[in-house]
Amino acid sequence: MASVYQINKSINRPIEFKGIRAQYITYMAVGLVALLLLFAIGYLIGISSYLLVPLVGVGGFILVSRIYKLSHKHGEHGMMKASAFRRVPTAVVCRSRKPLTALKRKGGSL
């Protein structure tokens, strides 16, 4: 029996699939492809399948749980906002008035 999945909720809303929103779908896809490549390379090298299957399984579980956690914690744009907020300095330190007086002499407005 075929399963039917709903991908879009409605028009002008972000893509959501099984609770994962927006860019996290891409992160999930990239992670799963990386795990597939890890398994394929390990198999071609000759690593035992008894070691590879649990390794990839645990890696997949960690990936999926981490992506769900990030998606629910930050939402659609929250992770980008949080990383941008971390780059904002807490204070601007100006130990000299020289840059400010130079602006006034050059005709700059302050």
C-alpha positions as CSV (number, residue, x, y, z in Angstrom):
1,M,0.0,0.0,0.0
2,A,1.4,3.4,-1.0
3,S,2.0,6.1,1.6
4,V,0.9,9.7,1.0
5,Y,3.0,12.5,2.5
6,Q,1.9,16.1,2.7
7,I,4.8,18.4,2.1
8,N,3.3,21.9,1.9
9,K,0.8,23.1,4.4
10,S,-0.5,26.0,2.3
11,I,0.5,28.9,0.1
12,N,3.1,31.3,1.4
13,R,4.1,29.1,4.3
14,P,7.5,27.4,4.6
15,I,8.1,23.8,3.5
16,E,7.5,21.4,6.4
17,F,8.0,17.6,6.2
18,K,7.3,15.4,9.2
19,G,8.0,18.3,11.6
20,I,11.2,19.5,10.0
21,R,11.0,23.0,8.6
22,A,12.7,25.0,5.9
23,Q,16.5,24.7,5.6
24,Y,16.7,21.7,8.0
25,I,15.3,19.5,5.3
26,T,18.4,20.3,3.3
27,Y,20.6,19.6,6.3
28,M,18.9,16.3,6.7
29,A,19.4,15.3,3.1
30,V,23.1,16.3,3.1
31,G,23.7,14.3,6.3
32,L,22.0,11.2,4.9
33,V,24.0,11.4,1.7
34,A,27.2,11.7,3.8
35,L,26.2,8.6,5.8
36,L,25.5,6.7,2.6
37,L,28.9,7.7,1.2
38,L,30.5,6.7,4.5
39,F,29.0,3.3,4.3
40,A,29.9,2.8,0.6
41,I,33.5,3.9,1.1
42,G,33.8,1.7,4.2
43,Y,32.4,-1.2,2.4
44,L,34.8,-0.7,-0.6
45,I,37.8,-0.4,1.7
46,G,36.8,-3.7,3.3
47,I,35.5,-2.8,6.7
48,S,33.2,-5.5,8.1
49,S,29.5,-4.9,7.6
50,Y,28.9,-5.9,11.2
51,L,30.8,-2.8,12.2
52,L,29.5,-0.5,9.4
53,V,25.8,-1.0,9.9
54,P,25.7,-0.1,13.6
55,L,28.1,2.8,13.0
56,V,25.9,4.3,10.2
57,G,22.7,3.5,12.2
58,V,24.0,5.4,15.3
59,G,25.2,8.2,13.1
60,G,21.8,8.4,11.4
61,F,20.0,8.4,14.8
62,I,22.2,11.2,16.0
63,L,21.7,13.2,12.8
64,V,17.9,12.9,12.8
65,S,17.6,13.6,16.5
66,R,19.9,16.7,16.2
67,I,18.0,18.0,13.2
68,Y,14.6,17.7,14.9
69,K,16.0,19.4,18.0
70,L,17.4,22.3,16.0
71,S,14.2,22.6,13.9
72,H,12.0,22.8,17.0
73,K,14.3,25.0,19.0
74,H,15.1,27.6,16.3
75,G,12.3,27.4,13.8
76,E,12.4,28.6,10.2
77,H,15.0,31.4,10.4
78,G,16.0,31.2,14.1
79,M,19.3,29.5,13.6
80,M,20.5,32.1,11.2
81,K,19.3,34.9,13.5
82,A,21.2,33.2,16.5
83,S,24.4,32.9,14.5
84,A,24.1,36.5,13.4
85,F,23.5,37.7,16.9
86,R,26.6,35.9,18.2
87,R,28.7,38.0,15.7
88,V,27.4,41.3,17.0
89,P,29.9,42.9,19.4
90,T,28.8,43.5,23.0
91,A,30.3,47.0,23.0
92,V,32.2,49.4,20.7
93,V,35.3,50.6,22.5
94,C,36.8,53.9,21.4
95,R,39.8,54.9,23.5
96,S,40.6,58.0,21.5
97,R,38.6,61.0,20.1
98,K,40.8,61.1,17.0
99,P,38.5,59.2,14.7
100,L,35.6,61.3,15.7
101,T,37.4,64.7,15.3
102,A,38.8,63.5,11.9
103,L,35.2,63.0,10.7
104,K,34.2,66.5,11.7
105,R,37.2,68.0,9.8
106,K,36.5,66.1,6.6
107,G,32.9,67.4,6.6
108,G,31.3,64.1,7.7
109,S,28.2,64.2,9.7
110,L,27.9,62.6,13.0
